[in-house]
């Protein structure tokens, strides 16, 4: 009898303690579900994944893989992540730094001797990584003195990819695929015209009418800027491995996540925030997190990691609005819901 009472008390205590968490999860799910079911100001077409301590807290797919065929999206579908590729390129470059093949403060001329302009002797690898290089064209003068301003663009990562290949004597594709395999990102790869695997089609949304993007703008040249294909689950693996010291050495990782310049992006607020190596360092509602976006080819993506609470938010859409004000409408709103939720408090 005494044992029965003890067990009963334990069960009561368990359910008493667990009920608020279940209730909080239901509130979070309800808020996100309600948001994503709306079609004003535009429909959502993509997947949302939230994890905490490696466990799934929210995972749902809305919309279609292809609006022509009306095949529903699945959580395991693969998306172009566009500029979220840049974080992977930064890591590959930093791994070459760890091997002693690259010095971040050396001029890029040392690694790219074919560059014709005099500025190649003064622009550093560090400045390519944080977009303060001033390069607008490899055959034109700098837009500003290197290191004095922030100007985001693909060219920096294209040049970083060339540096990686020159010092490693391997292709970018080989190095990236090897990294993905080593950390268990089984459904992540570099884009190939000949092997789409489970890559869904992108769409252009004009006045809430979806048009399929039949061909990708990704090629071998811009692969280090835009070319990685992945799933929401694999991006949570990336966040966990990167931010828990499984890819880079502590000192190198610290360089990556240390703000070395600042920039403004509407997804992360109206004020300038810190920028490291292809990663934004943001403080919002008293919460510090890392984030980045991707956009193009009929796709939009958001990757956020909150280190203090070990929370990842991944949003992958295979649609891109023609209205620039609506590019990241749902990404912003879901982020707001998450930052006010029980998961980060």
Buried (B, 14 or more C-beta within 10 A) or exposed (E): EEEEEEEEEEEEEEEEEEEEEEEBBEEBBEBBEEBBEEEEEBBBBBBBBBBBEEEEBBBBBBBBBBBEEEEEBEBEBBBBBBBBBBBBBBBBBBBBBEEEBBEBEEBBBBBBEEBEBEBBEBBBBBBBBBBBBBBBEBEEEBBBEBBEBBBEBBBBBBBBBBBBBBBBEEBBBEBBBEBBEEBEBEBBBBBBEEEEEEBBBBBBBEEEEBBBBEEBBBEBEBBBBBBBBBBBBBBBBBBBBBBEEEBBEEEBBEBBBBEBBBBEBEBBEEEEBBBBBBBBBBEBEEBEBBBBBBBBBBBBBBBBBBBEBBBBBBBBBBBBBEEEEBBBBBBBBBBBBBBBBBBBE
